[in-house]
Amino acid sequence: MGLYELLMIAIGLAMDAFAVAITKGLSMRKLNYKNALMTGAFFGGFQALMPLLGYILGTRFSSAITSIDHWVAFVLLSLIGINMIRESRDEECEVDSDFGLKRMLVLSVATSIDALAVGITFAFLQVDIIPAVSIIGITTFIISFLGVKIGSVFGCRFKSKAELTGGIILIVMGAKILAEHLGVL
């Protein structure tokens, strides 16, 4: 998997965090850089940690399903993408002004669960995990920081578009992986 594909997956995964970061920014009259940096660090850190955990789990049983790994990758990425698209249709936008440790941990785990499945996919595809999780973490950090800033300025207008975009990217990447393994690309 090349840098471009990793970056696209990182952007797709970061869209949930971006949507939540926007809602965090809504609670600010003026951008608070400390809270924006903290949000980026929590979301970016967990988005990097979860695929690493998924990769470790995936390497345990990847040899048993090597012949269908491309199908597993396609199905996992597609399901995550479909779920994100479904969530993008929810017009609800709640303001969340709690930046406490407990709340940030819950949000970080919630926005990074899909990254666990991607990590399992990385194990099947034998992706070099350290650069992959670094790209995912840094990308999510930047996008989450920007999400807080955008939320503080523009509000919820971008939340559903971000989730829709992320879902489409993950489905396309899953289809690309499947097409490459089937010899279509």
N, C-alpha and C positions, 0 to 999 in steps of 0.2 A: 504494500500500500504506500503510495507516494505522499509527498508533502501536501499536494493539492487536496487529495482525498481526505487526509487527516484534518486539514484545516476546515473542509466542508463539514465533516462530522462534528468537529469541535464547535463550529458555528451552530449547527443544528441542535446539538446538545445544550448549548448556552441559551437557547431561546426561552426555555422555561425559566431559567434564572433571570433572564432579561425582563420577562413579563412580571415576575415577582419584584424585581428591583425597581421597575417603574412604579409599582404600587407603594413601595417603600419611599420613593422620592415624592409621591403625592402628599405625604404627611409633612413635608418641609415647606415652609414659606420661602426660605432661602436655602440654597444648597449647603449642606453641612459636609465638608470634605472628609471629616473623621468617619461619619456614618457611611458615606459612599465608599471609602476605602475599606472599611470593615465589611460591608456587604460584599464587595468584590473579593476580599480575602476569604470570607466564609464560603461563598458560592464557588469560587475558583478552586479553593482547597478541596472541597468535597467532590467537585467535578473531576478532579485529578485522582483523588483517593478511590472513588468508587470503581472506575475502570481498572485500576490496579488490583483491587480486590476481586473483581470479575475475572480478570486475566489469571490470577492465581487459582481461582476455582476452575476456570475453563481449562487450564493446563492439566488439571487432575484427570479430566475425562475426554480431552480432545482427541487422543489417539483412538479411542473407541468409536468415534463418529467422524473420522476424517473424510470418509467417502460422501458424507452429506453435509459437511461443514458450511458449504456455500448456501445451502438451503436454510440451515439454521440461522446464518447471518442475515439472509434475506428476510426470513420470517420475523426475527427479533427486531431488526431495524424497521420493517414495515409496520409491525404492531405498535412500536413506540411512536412512529410517525403518524399513524392513524389516530392514536390516542391524543397526540398533540393537536392534530387537525380538529378532532372532536372538541377538545377543550377550547380551541380558538373560537368556536361558535358560541361560547358562553359569554354573554355581554356584560356579566357582572364584573365590577371593578371595585373591590373593597380597599379602603385606605388602611394601611397597617403601619402605625407609628411606633411599634415596639421594636427596639433594636437591642433588647436584652440578650444575654448569652443563650438562655433556654430557647427563646423564640428563634434566634438565628440558627441554632443547631437543628431545630425541627424543620425550618424552611430549607436549610442546606441539604438535609437528608432527602426531604420531599422532592426537591428540584434535581437531585442527582441519582435517584433510583434507576432511571433509564440508562445512566452511564454504566451502571453495574452490568447490565445486559450487553452493552457495547463492549465492555472489557472481556466478557465471555467470548464474544464474536472475535475480538482481537486475538485471543488465544487460539481459536480455530484457524485463523488466517496467518498465524505466526508473525504478528506485527511486533516490531521492536518497541516494547512497552514504555520505556523511559522517555524517549522523545515524544511518543504519542500522548502520554498523560501530561507531559510538560506543555505541549501545544494546547491540549484541552483545558488545562488549568489556567494558563496565561490568557487564552482567548476568553474564557468565561470571566476571569477577573476583569478584563478590559470591558467586555460587553456589559457586565453587571454594574460596574462603576458608571458607565455611560447611561445605563438604564435608570439608575438613581437620579442622575443629572437630568435626563429627559423627563422623568416623572415629576421632578420638581418644577420643570418649566412647562411641559405640555400636557401632562395628565395621561389618561388611559387610552388615548387615541391609537397608540402603537402596540398595545398589549396583544390583541387578537391577531394582528398582522404578524407579530413576532412568532407567536405559537404556530400559526399557519405556515409561515416560511420554514420554520424549524422542522415541522412535520414533513413537508414536501422534500426538503433536503435529505432527511433520513431515509425516506422511501426511495428516492432516486439513487442514493448511495447503496442501499440494499439491492436494488435492481441491477446496478452496475456490477456489484460483486457477483451476483448470480450470473449475469450475462458473460462476464469474464471467465468464470469457471465452466460455463457451458460451451465456451468457444465462440460465442456470438460477437464479442468485442475483442 
